[in-house]
Amino acid sequence: MTGSKTDDIKGRAKEAAGAVTGDKELKNEGKTDQAAASVKDKVEGAVDKVKDKLTGN
């Protein structure tokens, strides 16, 4: 599992825990973790595309 997937899962768990316990801060932290995972995933995809262009794949 990639780092971004792990961060996304952790974020979802935090968000769910915050929702269940009524902890808005934890819920927001979970949403932030998920957003960071999404950014990481997009950056990794862009890097892969550049590598493919440079290597001719």
mmCIF entry with sequence, helices, sheets and N, C-alpha, C, O atoms, coordinates in Angstrom:
data_MODEL
# 
_entry.id   MODEL 
# 
_entity.id                         1 
_entity.type                       polymer 
_entity.pdbx_number_of_molecules   1 
# 
_entity_poly.entity_id                      1 
_entity_poly.type                           'polypeptide(L)' 
_entity_poly.nstd_linkage                   no 
_entity_poly.nstd_monomer                   no 
_entity_poly.pdbx_seq_one_letter_code       MTGSKTDDIKGRAKEAAGAVTGDKELKNEGKTDQAAASVKDKVEGAVDKVKDKLTGN 
_entity_poly.pdbx_seq_one_letter_code_can   MTGSKTDDIKGRAKEAAGAVTGDKELKNEGKTDQAAASVKDKVEGAVDKVKDKLTGN 
_entity_poly.pdbx_strand_id                 A 
# 
loop_
_entity_poly_seq.entity_id 
_entity_poly_seq.num 
_entity_poly_seq.mon_id 
_entity_poly_seq.hetero 
1 1  MET n 
1 2  THR n 
1 3  GLY n 
1 4  SER n 
1 5  LYS n 
1 6  THR n 
1 7  ASP n 
1 8  ASP n 
1 9  ILE n 
1 10 LYS n 
1 11 GLY n 
1 12 ARG n 
1 13 ALA n 
1 14 LYS n 
1 15 GLU n 
1 16 ALA n 
1 17 ALA n 
1 18 GLY n 
1 19 ALA n 
1 20 VAL n 
1 21 THR n 
1 22 GLY n 
1 23 ASP n 
1 24 LYS n 
1 25 GLU n 
1 26 LEU n 
1 27 LYS n 
1 28 ASN n 
1 29 GLU n 
1 30 GLY n 
1 31 LYS n 
1 32 THR n 
1 33 ASP n 
1 34 GLN n 
1 35 ALA n 
1 36 ALA n 
1 37 ALA n 
1 38 SER n 
1 39 VAL n 
1 40 LYS n 
1 41 ASP n 
1 42 LYS n 
1 43 VAL n 
1 44 GLU n 
1 45 GLY n 
1 46 ALA n 
1 47 VAL n 
1 48 ASP n 
1 49 LYS n 
1 50 VAL n 
1 51 LYS n 
1 52 ASP n 
1 53 LYS n 
1 54 LEU n 
1 55 THR n 
1 56 GLY n 
1 57 ASN n 
# 
_struct_asym.id          A 
_struct_asym.entity_id   1 
# 
loop_
_struct_conf.conf_type_id 
_struct_conf.id 
_struct_conf.pdbx_PDB_helix_id 
_struct_conf.beg_label_comp_id 
_struct_conf.beg_label_asym_id 
_struct_conf.beg_label_seq_id 
_struct_conf.pdbx_beg_PDB_ins_code 
_struct_conf.end_label_comp_id 
_struct_conf.end_label_asym_id 
_struct_conf.end_label_seq_id 
_struct_conf.pdbx_end_PDB_ins_code 
_struct_conf.beg_auth_comp_id 
_struct_conf.beg_auth_asym_id 
_struct_conf.beg_auth_seq_id 
_struct_conf.end_auth_comp_id 
_struct_conf.end_auth_asym_id 
_struct_conf.end_auth_seq_id 
_struct_conf.pdbx_PDB_helix_class 
_struct_conf.details 
_struct_conf.pdbx_PDB_helix_length 
HELX_P HELX_P1 AA1 GLY A 3  ? THR A 21 ? GLY A 3  THR A 21 1 ? 19 
HELX_P HELX_P2 AA2 LYS A 24 ? THR A 55 ? LYS A 24 THR A 55 1 ? 32 
# 
_struct_conf_type.id          HELX_P 
_struct_conf_type.criteria    ? 
_struct_conf_type.reference   ? 
# 
loop_
_atom_site.group_PDB 
_atom_site.id 
_atom_site.type_symbol 
_atom_site.label_atom_id 
_atom_site.label_alt_id 
_atom_site.label_comp_id 
_atom_site.label_asym_id 
_atom_site.label_entity_id 
_atom_site.label_seq_id 
_atom_site.pdbx_PDB_ins_code 
_atom_site.Cartn_x 
_atom_site.Cartn_y 
_atom_site.Cartn_z 
_atom_site.occupancy 
_atom_site.B_iso_or_equiv 
_atom_site.pdbx_formal_charge 
_atom_site.auth_seq_id 
_atom_site.auth_comp_id 
_atom_site.auth_asym_id 
_atom_site.auth_atom_id 
_atom_site.pdbx_PDB_model_num 
ATOM 1   N N  . MET A 1 1  ? 0.852   -1.174 0.000   1.00 0.00 ? 1  MET A N  1 
ATOM 2   C CA . MET A 1 1  ? 0.000   0.000  0.000   1.00 0.00 ? 1  MET A CA 1 
ATOM 3   C C  . MET A 1 1  ? 0.899   1.239  0.000   1.00 0.00 ? 1  MET A C  1 
ATOM 4   O O  . MET A 1 1  ? 1.893   1.298  0.724   1.00 0.00 ? 1  MET A O  1 
ATOM 5   N N  . THR A 1 2  ? 0.537   2.217  -0.815  1.00 0.00 ? 2  THR A N  1 
ATOM 6   C CA . THR A 1 2  ? 1.352   3.421  -0.894  1.00 0.00 ? 2  THR A CA 1 
ATOM 7   C C  . THR A 1 2  ? 1.122   4.311  0.318   1.00 0.00 ? 2  THR A C  1 
ATOM 8   O O  . THR A 1 2  ? 0.137   4.167  1.043   1.00 0.00 ? 2  THR A O  1 
ATOM 9   N N  . GLY A 1 3  ? 2.050   5.227  0.515   1.00 0.00 ? 3  GLY A N  1 
ATOM 10  C CA . GLY A 1 3  ? 1.933   6.150  1.645   1.00 0.00 ? 3  GLY A CA 1 
ATOM 11  C C  . GLY A 1 3  ? 0.680   6.993  1.581   1.00 0.00 ? 3  GLY A C  1 
ATOM 12  O O  . GLY A 1 3  ? 0.069   7.280  2.610   1.00 0.00 ? 3  GLY A O  1 
ATOM 13  N N  . SER A 1 4  ? 0.291   7.393  0.380   1.00 0.00 ? 4  SER A N  1 
ATOM 14  C CA . SER A 1 4  ? -0.906  8.224  0.259   1.00 0.00 ? 4  SER A CA 1 
ATOM 15  C C  . SER A 1 4  ? -2.166  7.429  0.600   1.00 0.00 ? 4  SER A C  1 
ATOM 16  O O  . SER A 1 4  ? -3.108  7.975  1.174   1.00 0.00 ? 4  SER A O  1 
ATOM 17  N N  . LYS A 1 5  ? -2.185  6.156  0.252   1.00 0.00 ? 5  LYS A N  1 
ATOM 18  C CA . LYS A 1 5  ? -3.349  5.312  0.588   1.00 0.00 ? 5  LYS A CA 1 
ATOM 19  C C  . LYS A 1 5  ? -3.438  5.122  2.102   1.00 0.00 ? 5  LYS A C  1 
ATOM 20  O O  . LYS A 1 5  ? -4.524  5.162  2.680   1.00 0.00 ? 5  LYS A O  1 
ATOM 21  N N  . THR A 1 6  ? -2.288  4.917  2.731   1.00 0.00 ? 6  THR A N  1 
ATOM 22  C CA . THR A 1 6  ? -2.260  4.748  4.180   1.00 0.00 ? 6  THR A CA 1 
ATOM 23  C C  . THR A 1 6  ? -2.748  6.018  4.867   1.00 0.00 ? 6  THR A C  1 
ATOM 24  O O  . THR A 1 6  ? -3.533  5.953  5.813   1.00 0.00 ? 6  THR A O  1 
ATOM 25  N N  . ASP A 1 7  ? -2.284  7.173  4.393   1.00 0.00 ? 7  ASP A N  1 
ATOM 26  C CA . ASP A 1 7  ? -2.722  8.449  4.967   1.00 0.00 ? 7  ASP A CA 1 
ATOM 27  C C  . ASP A 1 7  ? -4.216  8.654  4.772   1.00 0.00 ? 7  ASP A C  1 
ATOM 28  O O  . ASP A 1 7  ? -4.893  9.181  5.655   1.00 0.00 ? 7  ASP A O  1 
ATOM 29  N N  . ASP A 1 8  ? -4.733  8.239  3.618   1.00 0.00 ? 8  ASP A N  1 
ATOM 30  C CA . ASP A 1 8  ? -6.165  8.378  3.346   1.00 0.00 ? 8  ASP A CA 1 
ATOM 31  C C  . ASP A 1 8  ? -6.975  7.524  4.317   1.00 0.00 ? 8  ASP A C  1 
ATOM 32  O O  . ASP A 1 8  ? -7.982  7.977  4.862   1.00 0.00 ? 8  ASP A O  1 
ATOM 33  N N  . ILE A 1 9  ? -6.534  6.296  4.527   1.00 0.00 ? 9  ILE A N  1 
ATOM 34  C CA . ILE A 1 9  ? -7.248  5.403  5.447   1.00 0.00 ? 9  ILE A CA 1 
ATOM 35  C C  . ILE A 1 9  ? -7.206  5.946  6.870   1.00 0.00 ? 9  ILE A C  1 
ATOM 36  O O  . ILE A 1 9  ? -8.214  5.925  7.576   1.00 0.00 ? 9  ILE A O  1 
ATOM 37  N N  . LYS A 1 10 ? -6.038  6.431  7.292   1.00 0.00 ? 10 LYS A N  1 
ATOM 38  C CA . LYS A 1 10 ? -5.923  7.020  8.631   1.00 0.00 ? 10 LYS A CA 1 
ATOM 39  C C  . LYS A 1 10 ? -6.845  8.231  8.755   1.00 0.00 ? 10 LYS A C  1 
ATOM 40  O O  . LYS A 1 10 ? -7.507  8.415  9.776   1.00 0.00 ? 10 LYS A O  1 
ATOM 41  N N  . GLY A 1 11 ? -6.880  9.054  7.705   1.00 0.00 ? 11 GLY A N  1 
ATOM 42  C CA . GLY A 1 11 ? -7.745  10.232 7.716   1.00 0.00 ? 11 GLY A CA 1 
ATOM 43  C C  . GLY A 1 11 ? -9.209  9.865  7.827   1.00 0.00 ? 11 GLY A C  1 
ATOM 44  O O  . GLY A 1 11 ? -9.963  10.499 8.565   1.00 0.00 ? 11 GLY A O  1 
ATOM 45  N N  . ARG A 1 12 ? -9.608  8.847  7.098   1.00 0.00 ? 12 ARG A N  1 
ATOM 46  C CA . ARG A 1 12 ? -11.009 8.400  7.163   1.00 0.00 ? 12 ARG A CA 1 
ATOM 47  C C  . ARG A 1 12 ? -11.351 7.885  8.558   1.00 0.00 ? 12 ARG A C  1 
ATOM 48  O O  . ARG A 1 12 ? -12.441 8.130  9.074   1.00 0.00 ? 12 ARG A O  1 
ATOM 49  N N  . ALA A 1 13 ? -10.403 7.166  9.160   1.00 0.00 ? 13 ALA A N  1 
ATOM 50  C CA . ALA A 1 13 ? -10.634 6.646  10.512  1.00 0.00 ? 13 ALA A CA 1 
ATOM 51  C C  . ALA A 1 13 ? -10.759 7.787  11.518  1.00 0.00 ? 13 ALA A C  1 
ATOM 52  O O  . ALA A 1 13 ? -11.632 7.769  12.385  1.00 0.00 ? 13 ALA A O  1 
ATOM 53  N N  . LYS A 1 14 ? -9.873  8.783  11.394  1.00 0.00 ? 14 LYS A N  1 
ATOM 54  C CA . LYS A 1 14 ? -9.937  9.931  12.308  1.00 0.00 ? 14 LYS A CA 1 
ATOM 55  C C  . LYS A 1 14 ? -11.245 10.687 12.127  1.00 0.00 ? 14 LYS A C  1 
ATOM 56  O O  . LYS A 1 14 ? -11.881 11.083 13.104  1.00 0.00 ? 14 LYS A O  1 
ATOM 57  N N  . GLU A 1 15 ? -11.642 10.884 10.877  1.00 0.00 ? 15 GLU A N  1 
ATOM 58  C CA . GLU A 1 15 ? -12.880 11.614 10.613  1.00 0.00 ? 15 GLU A CA 1 
ATOM 59  C C  . GLU A 1 15 ? -14.077 10.864 11.212  1.00 0.00 ? 15 GLU A C  1 
ATOM 60  O O  . GLU A 1 15 ? -14.953 11.470 11.830  1.00 0.00 ? 15 GLU A O  1 
ATOM 61  N N  . ALA A 1 16 ? -14.103 9.557  11.023  1.00 0.00 ? 16 ALA A N  1 
ATOM 62  C CA . ALA A 1 16 ? -15.197 8.754  11.569  1.00 0.00 ? 16 ALA A CA 1 
ATOM 63  C C  . ALA A 1 16 ? -15.201 8.782  13.097  1.00 0.00 ? 16 ALA A C  1 
ATOM 64  O O  . ALA A 1 16 ? -16.254 8.913  13.721  1.00 0.00 ? 16 ALA A O  1 
ATOM 65  N N  . ALA A 1 17 ? -14.016 8.659  13.690  1.00 0.00 ? 17 ALA A N  1 
ATOM 66  C CA . ALA A 1 17 ? -13.923 8.695  15.152  1.00 0.00 ? 17 ALA A CA 1 
ATOM 67  C C  . ALA A 1 17 ? -14.377 10.049 15.682  1.00 0.00 ? 17 ALA A C  1 
ATOM 68  O O  . ALA A 1 17 ? -15.066 10.129 16.699  1.00 0.00 ? 17 ALA A O  1 
ATOM 69  N N  . GLY A 1 18 ? -13.986 11.111 14.984  1.00 0.00 ? 18 GLY A N  1 
ATOM 70  C CA . GLY A 1 18 ? -14.406 12.444 15.405  1.00 0.00 ? 18 GLY A CA 1 
ATOM 71  C C  . GLY A 1 18 ? -15.907 12.627 15.291  1.00 0.00 ? 18 GLY A C  1 
ATOM 72  O O  . GLY A 1 18 ? -16.528 13.267 16.139  1.00 0.00 ? 18 GLY A O  1 
ATOM 73  N N  . ALA A 1 19 ? -16.488 12.065 14.243  1.00 0.00 ? 19 ALA A N  1 
ATOM 74  C CA . ALA A 1 19 ? -17.934 12.172 14.055  1.00 0.00 ? 19 ALA A CA 1 
ATOM 75  C C  . ALA A 1 19 ? -18.684 11.403 15.147  1.00 0.00 ? 19 ALA A C  1 
ATOM 76  O O  . ALA A 1 19 ? -19.690 11.881 15.670  1.00 0.00 ? 19 ALA A O  1 
ATOM 77  N N  . VAL A 1 20 ? -18.194 10.223 15.482  1.00 0.00 ? 20 VAL A N  1 
ATOM 78  C CA . VAL A 1 20 ? -18.856 9.388  16.482  1.00 0.00 ? 20 VAL A CA 1 
ATOM 79  C C  . VAL A 1 20 ? -18.755 10.013 17.874  1.00 0.00 ? 20 VAL A C  1 
ATOM 80  O O  . VAL A 1 20 ? -19.713 9.985  18.647  1.00 0.00 ? 20 VAL A O  1 
ATOM 81  N N  . THR A 1 21 ? -17.586 10.576 18.184  1.00 0.00 ? 21 THR A N  1 
ATOM 82  C CA . THR A 1 21 ? -17.375 11.126 19.523  1.00 0.00 ? 21 THR A CA 1 
ATOM 83  C C  . THR A 1 21 ? -17.771 12.595 19.642  1.00 0.00 ? 21 THR A C  1 
ATOM 84  O O  . THR A 1 21 ? -17.785 13.153 20.739  1.00 0.00 ? 21 THR A O  1 
ATOM 85  N N  . GLY A 1 22 ? -18.093 13.218 18.509  1.00 0.00 ? 22 GLY A N  1 
ATOM 86  C CA . GLY A 1 22 ? -18.450 14.636 18.531  1.00 0.00 ? 22 GLY A CA 1 
ATOM 87  C C  . GLY A 1 22 ? -17.236 15.544 18.636  1.00 0.00 ? 22 GLY A C  1 
ATOM 88  O O  . GLY A 1 22 ? -17.371 16.720 18.977  1.00 0.00 ? 22 GLY A O  1 
ATOM 89  N N  . ASP A 1 23 ? -16.056 15.017 18.348  1.00 0.00 ? 23 ASP A N  1 
ATOM 90  C CA . ASP A 1 23 ? -14.810 15.779 18.415  1.00 0.00 ? 23 ASP A CA 1 
ATOM 91  C C  . ASP A 1 23 ? -14.550 16.431 17.055  1.00 0.00 ? 23 ASP A C  1 
ATOM 92  O O  . ASP A 1 23 ? -14.016 15.802 16.142  1.00 0.00 ? 23 ASP A O  1 
ATOM 93  N N  . LYS A 1 24 ? -14.937 17.701 16.939  1.00 0.00 ? 24 LYS A N  1 
ATOM 94  C CA . LYS A 1 24 ? -14.803 18.416 15.668  1.00 0.00 ? 24 LYS A CA 1 
ATOM 95  C C  . LYS A 1 24 ? -13.349 18.545 15.229  1.00 0.00 ? 24 LYS A C  1 
ATOM 96  O O  . LYS A 1 24 ? -13.045 18.472 14.039  1.00 0.00 ? 24 LYS A O  1 
ATOM 97  N N  . GLU A 1 25 ? -12.454 18.736 16.193  1.00 0.00 ? 25 GLU A N  1 
ATOM 98  C CA . GLU A 1 25 ? -11.034 18.877 15.874  1.00 0.00 ? 25 GLU A CA 1 
ATOM 99  C C  . GLU A 1 25 ? -10.480 17.598 15.242  1.00 0.00 ? 25 GLU A C  1 
ATOM 100 O O  . GLU A 1 25 ? -9.750  17.659 14.252  1.00 0.00 ? 25 GLU A O  1 
ATOM 101 N N  . LEU A 1 26 ? -10.823 16.448 15.808  1.00 0.00 ? 26 LEU A N  1 
ATOM 102 C CA . LEU A 1 26 ? -10.367 15.166 15.269  1.00 0.00 ? 26 LEU A CA 1 
ATOM 103 C C  . LEU A 1 26 ? -10.975 14.921 13.887  1.00 0.00 ? 26 LEU A C  1 
ATOM 104 O O  . LEU A 1 26 ? -10.303 14.429 12.981  1.00 0.00 ? 26 LEU A O  1 
ATOM 105 N N  . LYS A 1 27 ? -12.240 15.266 13.739  1.00 0.00 ? 27 LYS A N  1 
ATOM 106 C CA . LYS A 1 27 ? -12.911 15.108 12.450  1.00 0.00 ? 27 LYS A CA 1 
ATOM 107 C C  . LYS A 1 27 ? -12.229 15.965 11.384  1.00 0.00 ? 27 LYS A C  1 
ATOM 108 O O  . LYS A 1 27 ? -11.987 15.498 10.271  1.00 0.00 ? 27 LYS A O  1 
ATOM 109 N N  . ASN A 1 28 ? -11.923 17.207 11.719  1.00 0.00 ? 28 ASN A N  1 
ATOM 110 C CA . ASN A 1 28 ? -11.240 18.089 10.775  1.00 0.00 ? 28 ASN A CA 1 
ATOM 111 C C  . ASN A 1 28 ? -9.825  17.612 10.475  1.00 0.00 ? 28 ASN A C  1 
ATOM 112 O O  . ASN A 1 28 ? -9.351  17.733 9.345   1.00 0.00 ? 28 ASN A O  1 
ATOM 113 N N  . GLU A 1 29 ? -9.157  17.075 11.480  1.00 0.00 ? 29 GLU A N  1 
ATOM 114 C CA . GLU A 1 29 ? -7.810  16.526 11.272  1.00 0.00 ? 29 GLU A CA 1 
ATOM 115 C C  . GLU A 1 29 ? -7.872  15.365 10.270  1.00 0.00 ? 29 GLU A C  1 
ATOM 116 O O  . GLU A 1 29 ? -7.000  15.223 9.413   1.00 0.00 ? 29 GLU A O  1 
ATOM 117 N N  . GLY A 1 30 ? -8.896  14.557 10.392  1.00 0.00 ? 30 GLY A N  1 
ATOM 118 C CA . GLY A 1 30 ? -9.078  13.453 9.456   1.00 0.00 ? 30 GLY A CA 1 
ATOM 119 C C  . GLY A 1 30 ? -9.296  13.947 8.039   1.00 0.00 ? 30 GLY A C  1 
ATOM 120 O O  . GLY A 1 30 ? -8.742  13.387 7.093   1.00 0.00 ? 30 GLY A O  1 
ATOM 121 N N  . LYS A 1 31 ? -10.095 14.987 7.885   1.00 0.00 ? 31 LYS A N  1 
ATOM 122 C CA . LYS A 1 31 ? -10.329 15.561 6.555   1.00 0.00 ? 31 LYS A CA 1 
ATOM 123 C C  . LYS A 1 31 ? -9.031  16.133 5.981   1.00 0.00 ? 31 LYS A C  1 
ATOM 124 O O  . LYS A 1 31 ? -8.761  16.003 4.787   1.00 0.00 ? 31 LYS A O  1 
ATOM 125 N N  . THR A 1 32 ? -8.241  16.761 6.834   1.00 0.00 ? 32 THR A N  1 
ATOM 126 C CA . THR A 1 32 ? -6.951  17.315 6.399   1.00 0.00 ? 32 THR A CA 1 
ATOM 127 C C  . THR A 1 32 ? -6.013  16.203 5.949   1.00 0.00 ? 32 THR A C  1 
ATOM 128 O O  . THR A 1 32 ? -5.329  16.336 4.935   1.00 0.00 ? 32 THR A O  1 
ATOM 129 N N  . ASP A 1 33 ? -5.981  15.113 6.697   1.00 0.00 ? 33 ASP A N  1 
ATOM 130 C CA . ASP A 1 33 ? -5.144  13.968 6.320   1.00 0.00 ? 33 ASP A CA 1 
ATOM 131 C C  . ASP A 1 33 ? -5.559  13.412 4.959   1.00 0.00 ? 33 ASP A C  1 
ATOM 132 O O  . ASP A 1 33 ? -4.710  13.051 4.143   1.00 0.00 ? 33 ASP A O  1 
ATOM 133 N N  . GLN A 1 34 ? -6.853  13.347 4.725   1.00 0.00 ? 34 GLN A N  1 
ATOM 134 C CA . GLN A 1 34 ? -7.352  12.833 3.449   1.00 0.00 ? 34 GLN A CA 1 
ATOM 135 C C  . GLN A 1 34 ? -6.971  13.766 2.299   1.00 0.00 ? 34 GLN A C  1 
ATOM 136 O O  . GLN A 1 34 ? -6.602  13.309 1.217   1.00 0.00 ? 34 GLN A O  1 
ATOM 137 N N  . ALA A 1 35 ? -7.060  15.064 2.538   1.00 0.00 ? 35 ALA A N  1 
ATOM 138 C CA . ALA A 1 35 ? -6.685  16.033 1.504   1.00 0.00 ? 35 ALA A CA 1 
ATOM 139 C C  . ALA A 1 35 ? -5.193  15.938 1.198   1.00 0.00 ? 35 ALA A C  1 
ATOM 140 O O  . ALA A 1 35 ? -4.786  16.011 0.038   1.00 0.00 ? 35 ALA A O  1 
ATOM 141 N N  . ALA A 1 36 ? -4.388  15.776 2.229   1.00 0.00 ? 36 ALA A N  1 
ATOM 142 C CA . ALA A 1 36 ? -2.939  15.638 2.030   1.00 0.00 ? 36 ALA A CA 1 
ATOM 143 C C  . ALA A 1 36 ? -2.633  14.366 1.236   1.00 0.00 ? 36 ALA A C  1 
ATOM 144 O O  . ALA A 1 36 ? -1.746  14.367 0.382   1.00 0.00 ? 36 ALA A O  1 
ATOM 145 N N  . ALA A 1 37 ? -3.351  13.301 1.509   1.00 0.00 ? 37 ALA A N  1 
ATOM 146 C CA . ALA A 1 37 ? -3.153  12.051 0.778   1.00 0.00 ? 37 ALA A CA 1 
ATOM 147 C C  . ALA A 1 37 ? -3.504  12.233 -0.689  1.00 0.00 ? 37 ALA A C  1 
ATOM 148 O O  . ALA A 1 37 ? -2.833  11.693 -1.569  1.00 0.00 ? 37 ALA A O  1 
ATOM 149 N N  . SER A 1 38 ? -4.550  12.991 -0.947  1.00 0.00 ? 38 SER A N  1 
ATOM 150 C CA . SER A 1 38 ? -4.956  13.245 -2.325  1.00 0.00 ? 38 SER A CA 1 
ATOM 151 C C  . SER A 1 38 ? -3.885  14.030 -3.071  1.00 0.00 ? 38 SER A C  1 
ATOM 152 O O  . SER A 1 38 ? -3.581  13.732 -4.226  1.00 0.00 ? 38 SER A O  1 
ATOM 153 N N  . VAL A 1 39 ? -3.318  15.026 -2.414  1.00 0.00 ? 39 VAL A N  1 
ATOM 154 C CA . VAL A 1 39 ? -2.256  15.823 -3.031  1.00 0.00 ? 39 VAL A CA 1 
ATOM 155 C C  . VAL A 1 39 ? -1.036  14.949 -3.308  1.00 0.00 ? 39 VAL A C  1 
ATOM 156 O O  . VAL A 1 39 ? -0.452  15.016 -4.390  1.00 0.00 ? 39 VAL A O  1 
ATOM 157 N N  . LYS A 1 40 ? -0.654  14.130 -2.330  1.00 0.00 ? 40 LYS A N  1 
ATOM 158 C CA . LYS A 1 40 ? 0.489   13.226 -2.521  1.00 0.00 ? 40 LYS A CA 1 
ATOM 159 C C  . LYS A 1 40 ? 0.265   12.321 -3.718  1.00 0.00 ? 40 LYS A C  1 
ATOM 160 O O  . LYS A 1 40 ? 1.170   12.107 -4.525  1.00 0.00 ? 40 LYS A O  1 
ATOM 161 N N  . ASP A 1 41 ? -0.949  11.789 -3.830  1.00 0.00 ? 41 ASP A N  1 
ATOM 162 C CA . ASP A 1 41 ? -1.274  10.876 -4.923  1.00 0.00 ? 41 ASP A CA 1 
ATOM 163 C C  . ASP A 1 41 ? -1.151  11.583 -6.268  1.00 0.00 ? 41 ASP A C  1 
ATOM 164 O O  . ASP A 1 41 ? -0.622  11.015 -7.223  1.00 0.00 ? 41 ASP A O  1 
ATOM 165 N N  . LYS A 1 42 ? -1.634  12.807 -6.346  1.00 0.00 ? 42 LYS A N  1 
ATOM 166 C CA . LYS A 1 42 ? -1.562  13.569 -7.596  1.00 0.00 ? 42 LYS A CA 1 
ATOM 167 C C  . LYS A 1 42 ? -0.122  13.918 -7.952  1.00 0.00 ? 42 LYS A C  1 
ATOM 168 O O  . LYS A 1 42 ? 0.257   13.863 -9.122  1.00 0.00 ? 42 LYS A O  1 
ATOM 169 N N  . VAL A 1 43 ? 0.676   14.274 -6.964  1.00 0.00 ? 43 VAL A N  1 
ATOM 170 C CA . VAL A 1 43 ? 2.082   14.597 -7.211  1.00 0.00 ? 43 VAL A CA 1 
ATOM 171 C C  . VAL A 1 43 ? 2.822   13.348 -7.700  1.00 0.00 ? 43 VAL A C  1 
ATOM 172 O O  . VAL A 1 43 ? 3.613   13.418 -8.641  1.00 0.00 ? 43 VAL A O  1 
ATOM 173 N N  . GLU A 1 44 ? 2.565   12.218 -7.062  1.00 0.00 ? 44 GLU A N  1 
ATOM 174 C CA . GLU A 1 44 ? 3.199   10.969 -7.483  1.00 0.00 ? 44 GLU A CA 1 
ATOM 175 C C  . GLU A 1 44 ? 2.824   10.641 -8.921  1.00 0.00 ? 44 GLU A C  1 
ATOM 176 O O  . GLU A 1 44 ? 3.666   10.182 -9.692  1.00 0.00 ? 44 GLU A O  1 
ATOM 177 N N  . GLY A 1 45 ? 1.566   10.873 -9.288  1.00 0.00 ? 45 GLY A N  1 
ATOM 178 C CA . GLY A 1 45 ? 1.126   10.626 -10.653 1.00 0.00 ? 45 GLY A CA 1 
ATOM 179 C C  . GLY A 1 45 ? 1.826   11.531 -11.650 1.00 0.00 ? 45 GLY A C  1 
ATOM 180 O O  . GLY A 1 45 ? 2.215   11.091 -12.732 1.00 0.00 ? 45 GLY A O  1 
ATOM 181 N N  . ALA A 1 46 ? 1.986   12.795 -11.284 1.00 0.00 ? 46 ALA A N  1 
ATOM 182 C CA . ALA A 1 46 ? 2.670   13.746 -12.159 1.00 0.00 ? 46 ALA A CA 1 
ATOM 183 C C  . ALA A 1 46 ? 4.137   13.364 -12.335 1.00 0.00 ? 46 ALA A C  1 
ATOM 184 O O  . ALA A 1 46 ? 4.674   13.450 -13.440 1.00 0.00 ? 46 ALA A O  1 
ATOM 185 N N  . VAL A 1 47 ? 4.778   12.949 -11.262 1.00 0.00 ? 47 VAL A N  1 
ATOM 186 C CA . VAL A 1 47 ? 6.183   12.535 -11.330 1.00 0.00 ? 47 VAL A CA 1 
ATOM 187 C C  . VAL A 1 47 ? 6.314   11.327 -12.245 1.00 0.00 ? 47 VAL A C  1 
ATOM 188 O O  . VAL A 1 47 ? 7.238   11.257 -13.055 1.00 0.00 ? 47 VAL A O  1 
ATOM 189 N N  . ASP A 1 48 ? 5.402   10.386 -12.122 1.00 0.00 ? 48 ASP A N  1 
ATOM 190 C CA . ASP A 1 48 ? 5.440   9.203  -12.989 1.00 0.00 ? 48 ASP A CA 1 
ATOM 191 C C  . ASP A 1 48 ? 5.286   9.582  -14.460 1.00 0.00 ? 48 ASP A C  1 
ATOM 192 O O  . ASP A 1 48 ? 5.962   9.016  -15.320 1.00 0.00 ? 48 ASP A O  1 
ATOM 193 N N  . LYS A 1 49 ? 4.407   10.529 -14.753 1.00 0.00 ? 49 LYS A N  1 
ATOM 194 C CA . LYS A 1 49 ? 4.220   10.967 -16.136 1.00 0.00 ? 49 LYS A CA 1 
ATOM 195 C C  . LYS A 1 49 ? 5.486   11.613 -16.684 1.00 0.00 ? 49 LYS A C  1 
ATOM 196 O O  . LYS A 1 49 ? 5.859   11.372 -17.832 1.00 0.00 ? 49 LYS A O  1 
ATOM 197 N N  . VAL A 1 50 ? 6.143   12.426 -15.876 1.00 0.00 ? 50 VAL A N  1 
ATOM 198 C CA . VAL A 1 50 ? 7.381   13.070 -16.311 1.00 0.00 ? 50 VAL A CA 1 
ATOM 199 C C  . VAL A 1 50 ? 8.461   12.015 -16.554 1.00 0.00 ? 50 VAL A C  1 
ATOM 200 O O  . VAL A 1 50 ? 9.181   12.076 -17.551 1.00 0.00 ? 50 VAL A O  1 
ATOM 201 N N  . LYS A 1 51 ? 8.569   11.067 -15.656 1.00 0.00 ? 51 LYS A N  1 
ATOM 202 C CA . LYS A 1 51 ? 9.557   9.995  -15.827 1.00 0.00 ? 51 LYS A CA 1 
ATOM 203 C C  . LYS A 1 51 ? 9.296   9.221  -17.113 1.00 0.00 ? 51 LYS A C  1 
ATOM 204 O O  . LYS A 1 51 ? 10.227  8.893  -17.848 1.00 0.00 ? 51 LYS A O  1 
ATOM 205 N N  . ASP A 1 52 ? 8.026   8.932  -17.381 1.00 0.00 ? 52 ASP A N  1 
ATOM 206 C CA . ASP A 1 52 ? 7.674   8.208  -18.593 1.00 0.00 ? 52 ASP A CA 1 
ATOM 207 C C  . ASP A 1 52 ? 8.059   9.003  -19.841 1.00 0.00 ? 52 ASP A C  1 
ATOM 208 O O  . ASP A 1 52 ? 8.566   8.433  -20.807 1.00 0.00 ? 52 ASP A O  1 
ATOM 209 N N  . LYS A 1 53 ? 7.825   10.293 -19.825 1.00 0.00 ? 53 LYS A N  1 
ATOM 210 C CA . LYS A 1 53 ? 8.181   11.147 -20.966 1.00 0.00 ? 53 LYS A CA 1 
ATOM 211 C C  . LYS A 1 53 ? 9.700   11.183 -21.175 1.00 0.00 ? 53 LYS A C  1 
ATOM 212 O O  . LYS A 1 53 ? 10.184  11.140 -22.306 1.00 0.00 ? 53 LYS A O  1 
ATOM 213 N N  . LEU A 1 54 ? 10.425  11.260 -20.083 1.00 0.00 ? 54 LEU A N  1 
ATOM 214 C CA . LEU A 1 54 ? 11.882  11.350 -20.184 1.00 0.00 ? 54 LEU A CA 1 
ATOM 215 C C  . LEU A 1 54 ? 12.520  10.037 -20.626 1.00 0.00 ? 54 LEU A C  1 
ATOM 216 O O  . LEU A 1 54 ? 13.541  10.035 -21.314 1.00 0.00 ? 54 LEU A O  1 
ATOM 217 N N  . THR A 1 55 ? 11.917  8.930  -20.227 1.00 0.00 ? 55 THR A N  1 
ATOM 218 C CA . THR A 1 55 ? 12.493  7.632  -20.578 1.00 0.00 ? 55 THR A CA 1 
ATOM 219 C C  . THR A 1 55 ? 11.888  7.059  -21.860 1.00 0.00 ? 55 THR A C  1 
ATOM 220 O O  . THR A 1 55 ? 12.353  6.037  -22.364 1.00 0.00 ? 55 THR A O  1 
ATOM 221 N N  . GLY A 1 56 ? 10.860  7.710  -22.383 1.00 0.00 ? 56 GLY A N  1 
ATOM 222 C CA . GLY A 1 56 ? 10.248  7.261  -23.624 1.00 0.00 ? 56 GLY A CA 1 
ATOM 223 C C  . GLY A 1 56 ? 9.286   6.106  -23.469 1.00 0.00 ? 56 GLY A C  1 
ATOM 224 O O  . GLY A 1 56 ? 8.983   5.419  -24.444 1.00 0.00 ? 56 GLY A O  1 
ATOM 225 N N  . ASN A 1 57 ? 8.807   5.884  -22.278 1.00 0.00 ? 57 ASN A N  1 
ATOM 226 C CA . ASN A 1 57 ? 7.838   4.787  -22.039 1.00 0.00 ? 57 ASN A CA 1 
ATOM 227 C C  . ASN A 1 57 ? 6.429   5.244  -22.277 1.00 0.00 ? 57 ASN A C  1 
ATOM 228 O O  . ASN A 1 57 ? 5.492   4.460  -22.124 1.00 0.00 ? 57 ASN A O  1 
# 
